[in-house]
Structure formats: C-alpha cells, structure tokens
Amino acid sequence: MMKTVLAADLADFGKDPLWITIVKAVMLFVFVMLCVLFGVWFERKLISRMQNRYGPNRAGKFGLLQSVADGIKMGLKEDLTPNTVDKVLYLLAPIIMVVPAFLAFSIVPFGPVVNLFGVQTPLQLVDLPVAVLFMLAMGAVSVYGVVLAGWSSRSPYALLGGLRSAAQVVSYEIAMGLSFVAVFLFAGTLSTSEIVAAQETTWFAVLLLPSFLVYVVCMFGEAARIPFDLPEGEGELVGGFQTEYSSSLKFAVIMMAEYIHTFTASGIAVTLFLGGWRAPFPISLWEGANVGYWPVLWFFIKFVLTFCFIVWVRASLPRVRYDQLMSLGWKVLIPVNLAWILLVAAVRNVLFVNNGTFEGDVYISAGLGVVVVIGALAIWMRFDTVNQRRKEARKAEVEAEFEELSNEPTAGGFPVPPLDLPHYHGVQHKEIPSGTN
C-alpha cells in the first residue's frame, strides 16, 4: 500500500505552538552556522584535492577543526577601526549583510509535514504567498550592507567595491527574477512549499532548462562568487568594500554573510528547480522515499552537490572583466529571459485552454513560438555591432601604430631597440633595418 506523503501547503503554516516555532528557528540557525563552519573547510579541502594538494590537515582529524581555529583567531584579534570612518555605519554594515541572509533561508522547505516532538508540523520555518519575492527582497537589502561598508570606510578602494556591488546586484537581480517567472507560470504560485509540490512528477530544471541555466549564472553574480566576485576584486581593489575591515570579528561576519548567501542560493536552486526535498529517480520508486525524515537526506544531498558545483566553478574559472560582467547581465541574460518567458507563457496558455493536454494544432503553435524566439535572438545578434566595432577599431589602431613605428627614423637604432611587432589580421610587417651609432 502506497504511503501518503504529507506535502505542506500554505494552510499548514501559522498553526504551530510558539515553542515549536522557536525550536525550528533554533534548528535552522544551528544548521546554517554548521554549514558555514564546515563549508569553509569543505571548500578549502575540495579545491586542494582539485589542485593535487592536501588542504587543511593539521587542526583535528582531517583538519576539521581548522575553521573553528580560524573563527577563534578572528574573534580574539585586536579590532582596529580607522579614525576617518563613519563609525555607526561602519559597524552596522556587516550586520545588514548577515541578517537578511539568515532571513532568506527561512523560506526553504527541508521536508514534508512530520511529527516533531509530538506536533505535526512542516519542516520549514515559514512560508508566504510571495515567499520567493521575499527571498529576492532579502538579497536586495543585503547589498545595502556592502554599499554602506564601502562608503563608510572613506577609502577609494572600498567605495569602488561598494559601487560595483550595487551595479552588479541590480543587473543580476533583474535576470534572476525573470528566471523565476517561468517557474511561477507552471507552478501557479510563489509559495516555496507549493512549488516543491508542483515538481512531484518532473523537476523544473528539466521542464524549464533555460530558466535553470540563467539562474545558475545569476546565482554566482548574486552571491558575488568567482568568476563574478568583482566587489572584492583583490587584483585591482586590494579587497574591495572590505578593505578597511581588519581580520577581526567584523571581517568574520562579512565572510559569514558571503557564505550564507551562497548557501541560500544553493537552497533556492534545489527548491525551485531540483525538486526540493523530493527523492530523485530511481529512489523515488521506493514508496517510503518521500515520507518522514528521509526527504531531509535527499534535500541535503542536492544541497551539497550544488555547493560542490559552485566550488568547482571557483577552482576552474578566472575573474571576468567588469564590462564583461555587465554586458552578460544586460545584453544576454535579460533578452534571453524575456524571449523564453514569451514562449513559456504561450505554451502555458495553450495547456490551460486544452485542460493540460496538447491537442489539434498546438504543436504547430509551439513550433512557431520557438521559431519566433530563435528569429528574434538571431536578429538581435546580427544587429548587435558592438563587438564588430571594437574589432574594427582595434585593427585600425594596430595598423596606425605599425605605420608610425615603420616611419620612425631611429626605430631599431640607438637608443631604440628592435621591436618585434605581432601580426594582426594578416598585416605583414616590414623588415626594419638596424641603425648605427
């Protein structure tokens, strides 16, 4: 006999006793803190193995206590505050960064309705009719902490890092929000628990693959992880918005906020696109896979694998240029998202009219929709002449430089050494005779 899966919905929230709500909040806080504690160790260990190194292996078994040692060290170090900073905002900025990260994690469902200390309650702290919008709002609020950290430090490097973060979050928040629209259209709700319930048969990562791929890219931009960690930019901004924060408790809070945002992005990816706490195939064939506390295990496995992918990208890709970052967000992700939403809305409307089945000339309509989307993208790429103008300008610049050097009478003579000019676009460089003293 098939066991009944008590999937949560909005009607199951708001009925818990106060003490159960406090217990779930404490459990969520402990889970997030343990994720930060072991996530740092896990990331360092995984990157080390990718680079044929051992990584942390001294503090505790397998180096498990290395993160604990680092946290104690940063908590006990002397806390330095520059004289020129705005002290109120300087101290408030790390808190503004970390608190929204905790709040955004509160809408992530870990499992169905279970018996917790004798009370039937969903394994989720809170759910809302607009839960996903709440998560987006928390991500937008956290950027204020980054901007205030840069502005209050009164440092040019920190200020530039804060401005970069503001522009980056605005760009990728739009693309991320658009990637959720297709999910809302098919799930018919913005509630995270009901979105998980809508993926009972097919994950949205399969059904809405373009939306999932766009979200994966936006996930790195939103969490400011490599290759999109431009707000920090150690290569050109020393440390970006956190330049003036010494390696003390404030710095530890900033790093903790960054990791919690990464974990939140992973949890949202699992919830909206990877079936949430539901067991993957073929485990889902087992009738008890989605009952009781087993779903917590499936969620955690998906969660860890998503975090492994984020670490893998960090170990594989270099940081992009800032103009590449903004061009990707505004010129690629947003137009592709809009075209995809147009197609998804058309298909969803056809499904609604035909009571969820494809009938008659629906396939022709869907095919025409795909052709329209591909044609629109092809036209956009054809008339997007920015890269073409850049190549032509670079070619003209190289040819002008070559002509100038070729006409220089002292080129190759004293005190000018011979120049090895590269070949650009098939331009053959003339032999420049060496001069004499």
DOLUMVEX-63594 format. One record per residue (C-alpha): x, y, z negated. Coordinates in steps of 0.2 Angstrom, whole numbers, plus 5000, padded with zeros to 4 digits. Layout:
XYZ
...
//
This chain:
500050005000
500750175005
501150284990
500350454990
501650604992
501050744981
501650884993
501551054984
500551204991
500151374985
498651314975
499951214964
500851374958
500351484944
499651344933
501251294924
501351324905
502651464901
503851344893
503951234909
504251394920
505651434908
506351254909
506351264928
507151434928
508551374917
508751214928
508851324943
510151444935
511251294930
511151214947
511651374956
513051404943
513651224946
513551254964
514751404963
515951314951
516151154962
515851244978
517451344977
518351184973
517551084986
517851215000
519751234995
519851044995
518951015011
519951155020
521551075013
521150905020
520750985037
522551055036
523350895030
523650965013
523050904996
522251064989
521951084970
522550934961
523350994945
521951054934
520950904929
520550744939
520650784957
520850974952
519050984947
519451104933
520351224945
518851334947
518551334928
520351394925
520151524938
518551584930
519351594913
520851684920
519751814929
518651844913
520251864902
521251984914
521352164910
519952254918
520652414927
519452554933
520252684944
520052864937
519152934953
517752814955
515952844951
515852734935
514052704934
513852644952
515552564952
514952444938
513152424944
513652374962
514252194958
512552164948
511552224963
512452104973
512251944962
510451974955
509551964972
510551814977
509851724962
508051784966
508151724984
508551554978
506951544968
505851504983
506751354989
505751194986
506851044979
505450914979
503550874979
502450884963
503250774950
503050734931
504150854922
504150824903
502350764904
501750904915
501350884934
502251024942
503151064959
505051054960
505051244965
505151394953
503951504963
503051514980
502251654988
501151685003
502551785010
504051685002
505151695017
504951885018
505351895000
507051805004
507351925018
507052075007
508252004994
509551985007
509252165012
509352234994
510952144991
511852255004
511552404993
512752324981
514052314995
513752495001
513752564983
515352464979
516252544994
515552724991
515852724973
517652664974
518052834983
519352734994
519352745013
519552565015
518152525003
517052645011
517352575029
516952405022
515352465015
514852545031
515252395041
514252285029
512752405031
512852395050
513152205051
511652165039
510452275049
510952195065
510852015059
509352035048
508352085063
508951925073
508651815058
506951875055
506551845074
507251675072
505851635059
504451695070
504351535079
504351435063
502851545057
501951515073
502051325072
501851315053
500451445052
501151505035
502551595027
502551495011
504151385010
503251235002
501951235016
503251255029
504051095022
502351005023
502251055041
503850965045
503150795040
503250715057
504550825066
505850945060
505851125066
507751105070
507150985084
505551065089
506251245089
508051215093
508451395100
507751475084
508851355073
510451395083
510051585082
509851565063
511451465061
512351615069
511451745059
511751645043
513651675045
513351865048
512051875034
513251795021
514751885028
515751725031
517151695043
517051725058
515951875053
516751925037
517052105044
516552195027
518152125019
519252125034
520952085025
521952115040
521452295043
520452355027
521552275014
520052205005
518552305012
517252355000
518052264985
519752344987
519652444971
518952294961
520452214952
520552024950
519452034934
517651994929
516952114941
517852034955
517251864949
515451924950
515751984968
516451824973
515051734964
513751834974
514551794990
514451604987
512651614980
512151704997
513051565006
512051434996
510451524999
510751525017
511051345017
509451315007
508451415018
509151315033
508651155025
506951215020
506451295037
507251195050
507851025042
506350955034
506651025017
506650885004
505850755016
506950605019
507750595036
507450455048
507650305046
507550325027
505850405029
505150225035
505350175016
503650215009
504350274992
505650395000
504650554998
503950514981
504550554963
506350624962
507050544977
506750694988
507950794977
509350674983
508850705001
508750894999
510450894991
511250785004
510650905018
511151055007
512950985005
513150945024
512551115029
513851195017
515151075024
514751145042
515051325035
516751275028
517151185044
516751345054
517851445042
519351325045
519151325064
518751505070
519651665068
518851835063
517951915078
518252105083
516952225076
516252265093
516052085097
515052065082
513852205086
513752155104
513251975099
511952035087
511052175098
511452115116
511251925114
510351865099
508951985099
508551975118
508651785117
507551785102
506251895110
506151785126
506051625115
504651695105
503651745120
503751565126
503351485109
501851605107
501251545124
501451365121
500651385103
499151475111
498951335123
498951205109
497751295099
496551315114
496651125118
496551075099
498351025098
498450925114
499250965131
497850945145
497550995163
498751125169
499551155153
501251085159
501151205174
500951355162
502351295151
503451275166
503051445172
503451515155
505151435155
505451505172
504951675167
506151665152
507651605162
507251735175
507251875163
508851815155
509651805172
509151975177
509752045160
511451965163
511552025181
511252205177
512252205161
513852285169
514752325153
516052185154
516152215173
516552405170
517852355156
518752235168
518752365182
519452505170
520752385163
521352345181
521452525186
522352565170
523652425173
523952475192
524152665187
525452605173
526352505186
526452645199
527052765185
528452645180
528952605198
529152785202
530152825186
531952855192
532852795176
531752635175
532952495172
534452605169
535252685154
534452715142
532952625148
533052435148
532252325162
530352305160
529552135163
527852185169
526552045169
525452005184
523752075184
522352025196
523551975209
524552135209
526352085214
527652195205
529152265215
530852225210
531552375200
533452395203
534552415188
535352585186
537152635182
537952735169
//
